[in-house]
């Protein structure tokens, strides 16, 4: 029997696999460079447990701008109520489990929102529950009614509020929730990178958001928009003209650590909401953040990377928060 040869050429699968891998690595590398570059890549936020550890030494938690904005609101509401870090951590871990920090319009049965609260169980109307400020506030209101909640294991404290069918699930989020709490309430940092806003921001909308969360707490003076800065802060002062519309909050000297904690929360809330609200710059206590610059990182005044050639975003005095709008 004669041998019949297959006239079709042999497939060079190994070569194709290698070429495919090279293409894939090139794509991955391109997006990595875009993300690391000034203003390039998709938006992202990284919470760090301490401000000095953004290059690897600190514990981190990465999330989308949507998740960061919701986390910032949950933390800010707890801080505005004067609650301890433990309460903020419990609330954040609960929302991470219930909704992955997304304001859901659906859930089990009639559950809705960040905490998957149910209108039928008396948590409020659907409109209220899907309002992050309201839903966080009512969660804290129920939490503080739990005797000794700050000394309980997180799963126990959260379960006494939520009545979940899977109470142990909250525990796995405690480490990340602790990092988020440090970023918003203590000495940590929230960095948000990606392109700068392309639409003008509305300073009145930002002001309303801040007042709605923090109210008229008596610890800060709200300075005028687009003009002079406010009264003197902890170590002196405001009073500098700016070119862009701005919102200025100045700590009253007698307010102490509680005001400092709120200022941190205000500054990081602004960064977390920068993309949605058209915020171009945030400056607090000799540090500054600029949308689309420095890979989304905060910079200390005087850093080599702090000179961007488009004005001084680090003009806040100690005890002062300044928010600049895109225009």
C-alpha positions in Angstrom: 0.0 0.0 0.0 1.4 3.2 -1.0 1.8 6.0 1.5 -0.7 8.9 1.0 0.7 12.2 2.2 -1.7 14.9 3.6 -1.3 17.9 1.3 -2.4 20.3 4.0 0.4 22.2 5.8 1.0 21.4 9.4 -0.3 23.9 11.9 2.4 25.7 13.8 0.6 25.9 17.1 3.6 26.6 19.3 4.5 29.6 17.3 0.9 30.9 17.4 0.7 30.4 21.1 3.9 32.4 21.6 2.7 35.2 19.3 -0.6 35.3 21.2 1.1 35.5 24.5 3.3 38.3 23.3 0.3 40.2 22.1 -1.5 39.7 25.4 1.6 40.8 27.4 1.9 43.9 25.2 -1.7 44.8 25.8 -1.3 44.3 29.6 1.9 46.4 29.5 0.2 49.2 27.6 -2.6 49.5 30.1 -0.2 49.3 33.0 1.8 52.1 31.6 -1.3 54.1 30.8 -2.5 53.6 34.4 0.8 54.7 35.8 1.2 57.7 33.5 0.0 61.2 34.3 -3.7 61.2 33.8 -3.9 58.1 31.6 -5.8 54.8 32.0 -9.1 53.9 33.6 -10.2 55.6 36.8 -9.3 53.8 40.0 -8.9 54.5 43.7 -6.5 53.0 46.3 -7.0 53.4 50.0 -3.9 53.1 52.1 -3.6 52.6 55.9 -1.0 55.3 56.2 -0.1 58.3 54.1 3.5 57.4 53.9 3.1 53.9 52.6 1.6 54.4 49.1 4.6 52.8 47.4 4.2 49.3 49.0 4.8 49.6 52.7 1.2 50.2 53.7 -1.8 48.0 53.6 -4.0 48.9 50.6 -7.5 48.3 49.2 -8.2 49.1 45.6 -11.7 49.9 44.2 -13.6 51.8 41.5 -14.5 55.5 41.9 -18.1 54.4 42.5 -17.1 52.2 45.4 -14.7 54.8 46.8 -17.5 57.5 46.7 -19.8 55.2 48.6 -17.2 54.2 51.1 -16.3 57.8 51.7 -19.9 58.7 52.3 -20.4 55.8 54.8 -17.2 56.8 56.7 -18.1 60.5 56.6 -21.6 60.0 58.0 -20.1 58.0 60.9 -17.4 60.7 61.5 -20.0 63.4 61.4 -22.0 61.6 64.0 -18.9 61.6 66.2 -18.7 57.8 66.3 -15.4 55.9 66.8 -13.4 54.2 64.2 -14.8 50.9 65.2 -18.3 51.9 64.2 -17.0 53.0 60.8 -15.2 49.7 60.3 -18.3 47.8 61.2 -20.4 49.8 58.7 -17.9 49.5 55.9 -17.5 45.8 56.3 -21.3 45.3 56.4 -21.7 47.3 53.1 -18.8 45.4 51.5 -20.5 42.1 52.2 -24.1 43.3 51.4 -23.4 45.2 48.2 -19.7 45.3 47.4 -20.0 49.1 48.1 -22.4 49.6 45.2 -25.8 51.3 45.6 -27.9 48.5 44.3 -31.5 48.9 43.0 -32.2 45.2 43.6 -31.6 42.4 46.1 -33.1 39.5 48.0 -36.9 40.1 48.1 -37.2 43.9 48.5 -33.6 44.6 49.7 -32.0 47.7 48.3 -29.0 50.0 48.5 -25.6 49.8 50.1 -26.7 47.8 53.2 -29.5 45.9 51.4 -32.1 47.3 53.8 -35.7 46.4 53.3 -38.6 48.8 53.1 -41.0 46.1 54.3 -38.9 45.8 57.5 -39.2 49.5 58.4 -35.8 50.7 57.1 -37.5 53.5 55.1 -38.9 54.1 51.6 -37.0 52.8 48.5 -36.0 56.4 47.8 -34.5 56.8 51.2 -32.7 53.4 51.3 -31.1 54.1 48.0 -29.7 57.4 49.3 -26.2 56.6 50.7 -26.3 59.3 53.3 -29.7 58.1 54.6 -28.9 54.4 54.5 -25.5 54.9 56.3 -27.1 57.1 58.9 -29.9 54.7 59.8 -27.4 51.8 59.9 -25.4 53.8 62.5 -28.5 54.7 64.4 -29.3 51.0 64.9 -25.7 50.1 65.6 -25.3 52.5 68.5 -28.4 51.0 70.1 -26.5 47.7 70.4 -25.1 47.6 73.9 -21.3 47.5 73.9 -21.2 47.2 70.1 -17.6 48.5 69.9 -16.4 45.6 72.1 -18.2 42.9 70.2 -16.7 40.8 67.4 -17.6 42.6 64.1 -19.8 39.7 62.9 -21.9 39.9 66.1 -22.3 43.7 66.0 -23.2 43.7 62.3 -25.6 40.8 62.7 -27.5 42.5 65.5 -28.3 45.3 63.0 -28.7 43.3 59.8 -30.2 40.0 60.9 -28.5 38.3 58.0 -28.8 34.7 57.0 -25.0 34.5 56.7 -23.6 36.5 59.7 -20.1 35.0 59.5 -19.6 36.4 56.0 -18.9 39.9 57.5 -15.7 38.7 59.1 -13.7 38.3 55.8 -14.1 42.0 55.1 -12.8 43.3 58.4 -9.1 43.7 57.3 -10.1 45.7 54.2 -12.7 47.7 56.1 -10.0 48.6 58.7 -7.8 50.0 55.9 -10.7 52.1 54.5 -11.4 53.4 58.0 -7.7 54.5 58.4 -7.8 56.2 55.0 -10.9 58.2 55.7 -10.8 58.7 59.5 -7.2 58.4 60.7 -3.8 58.9 59.2 -4.2 57.0 56.0 -4.8 58.3 52.5 -7.2 57.8 49.5 -5.5 58.2 46.1 -7.7 58.3 43.0 -6.1 58.2 39.5 -7.4 58.4 36.0 -8.2 61.3 33.6 -9.1 64.7 35.0 -12.8 65.7 34.8 -13.9 66.9 31.3 -17.0 68.7 32.5 -17.2 71.8 34.7 -18.0 71.2 38.3 -20.8 72.8 40.3 -19.4 74.2 43.6 -22.9 74.6 45.1 -23.6 70.9 44.6 -20.4 70.0 46.4 -21.2 72.4 49.2 -24.7 71.0 49.6 -23.2 67.4 49.7 -20.8 68.4 52.5 -23.4 70.3 54.5 -25.8 67.5 54.2 -23.3 65.0 55.7 -21.6 67.2 58.2 -24.3 69.8 58.9 -23.5 72.9 60.7 -21.3 71.2 63.3 -19.7 74.4 64.7 -16.2 73.0 64.2 -15.6 74.6 60.8 -16.2 77.9 59.1 -17.3 77.7 55.4 -15.4 80.3 53.4 -16.9 82.0 50.4 -16.7 80.4 46.9 -14.3 81.7 44.4 -12.8 84.4 46.6 -10.9 84.8 49.8 -10.2 81.7 51.9 -11.9 81.6 55.4 -10.8 82.5 58.8 -7.5 81.4 60.3 -7.0 77.6 60.9 -5.1 75.8 63.6 -1.8 77.6 62.8 -2.9 80.6 60.9 -4.2 81.4 57.7 -6.6 81.6 54.8 -7.3 84.8 53.0 -5.8 83.9 49.5 -7.5 84.7 46.3 -7.9 81.9 43.8 -8.7 81.8 40.1 -11.2 79.0 40.1 -14.5 78.5 42.0 -13.7 76.9 45.3 -15.1 75.8 48.6 -13.1 76.4 51.8 -13.6 74.8 55.2 -11.5 76.1 58.1 -11.2 74.3 61.4 -11.9 76.5 64.4 -8.9 76.6 66.7 -10.8 75.4 69.8 -12.4 72.3 68.0 -9.4 70.0 68.5 -9.0 66.5 67.2 -12.6 66.0 66.3 -12.4 68.8 63.7 -9.2 67.4 62.3 -10.9 64.0 61.9 -13.7 65.7 60.0 -11.4 67.7 57.8 -9.6 64.5 56.7 -13.0 63.0 55.9 -14.1 66.1 53.9 -10.9 66.1 51.9 -11.0 62.4 51.0 -14.8 62.6 50.3 -14.0 65.3 47.8 -11.3 63.1 46.1 -13.6 60.1 46.0 -16.3 62.1 44.4 -14.1 64.1 42.1 -15.0 62.4 38.9 -18.7 62.5 39.5 -18.8 66.1 40.7 -16.1 67.7 38.5 -13.6 68.4 41.3 -10.2 69.3 39.9 -8.1 69.8 43.0 -8.2 69.2 46.7 -5.9 70.8 49.2 -5.7 70.0 52.9 -3.2 70.9 55.6 -0.1 71.5 53.4 -0.9 68.5 51.1 -2.6 68.5 47.7 -4.3 66.2 45.2 -4.8 67.1 41.5 -7.1 65.2 39.2 -5.1 63.5 36.3 -1.7 64.3 37.9 0.9 62.3 39.8 -0.9 59.0 39.3 -3.7 60.2 41.6 -1.5 60.6 44.6 -1.5 63.2 47.3 1.6 65.3 47.4 3.2 67.2 50.3 3.9 70.8 49.7 7.4 71.2 48.4 7.5 67.7 46.8 9.3 67.6 43.5 6.1 66.3 41.9 4.0 69.1 43.4 4.9 71.7 40.8 2.5 71.1 37.9 2.8 74.5 36.2 -1.0 75.2 36.4 -1.2 77.1 39.7 -0.5 76.1 43.3 -3.0 73.4 44.4 -1.3 73.2 47.8 -2.4 76.6 49.1 -4.4 75.3 52.1 -3.0 76.4 55.5 -2.9 74.0 58.4 -6.5 73.3 59.5 -8.0 74.3 56.1 -9.7 72.2 53.4 -10.0 73.8 49.9 -11.8 72.2 47.0 -11.3 73.6 43.4 -13.8 72.8 40.7 -13.1 71.9 37.0 -14.2 74.6 34.6 
